[in-house]
């Protein structure tokens, strides 16, 4: 019996050595130590062992049982460690690989131009102010000396909300709102959205303008020319050539449109400048006394100038963009170039 026991121990260890999978380990445990296992079977036959040998036999049985259990536990542990290592290896992350870049937003080209213009005028002492996009007819037209039935109303095809409420067609109403609130001297710049019923490669129903207004004692047309010339050279470069062309706006007198020599062809004439060699950049003029009257400014004492320009147009010329609609399509491939 003792021999049998020792043989059983050897067999079990040998099997354990060959075992590789979890199932195999469990099977060995059942085969030898289970309720119907081989070692359990031998133990049941203890009655057949002679009395002298019983203590030794019992002791050996226990030792074998314990050592088999310990061996199986150890093998299981090793197996688990190995599997863990393998899992780690399979899941490994190469921290030296480049990551997935997070797509980052950037400032829209129109807003970049707005920021640039605002900071130039801030350096001339202008404050930035804003006005409503839904505007009363009074501020958008009447107070700016554009009465009902005035042909100048047709210059800007208007979106009406109610009879006397419009989507503002320009930023000029902010001039009136500001002058109603504060007394001269004043220098303000007002960027914002404006709306006109218009849509083609160079017009969108919504676009951005910037309005400028300076009022003080003794302001003259030379001041207007000086500030606008300085500004346009900052935006388009020192060598920019300008011309002031007589024009008409109901709220300025005299009025002038400011052109720059075409930035595309240098003045030779091209598609962008319509072969004229010049690009219209902004509208301007000395504030009409009729407007001062509407805000109770004394036009004997004060004078001023105003100007307005379209931001998309400036951005198109600065960046060589031929279709204004590109600004509003939100195509990231277009926008990320600026
Ligand atoms: N408001 C005018 C326009 O939109 C531009 C302008 C502003 C002209 C101020 C003169 C003075 O066309």
Boltz pocket constraint, residues with backbone or C-beta under 6 A from the ligand:
constraints:
  - pocket:
      binder: B
      contacts: [[A, 169], [A, 170], [A, 171], [A, 172], [A, 211], [A, 212], [A, 249], [A, 252], [A, 283], [A, 284], [A, 285], [A, 306], [A, 307], [A, 308], [A, 309]]
      max_distance: 6.0
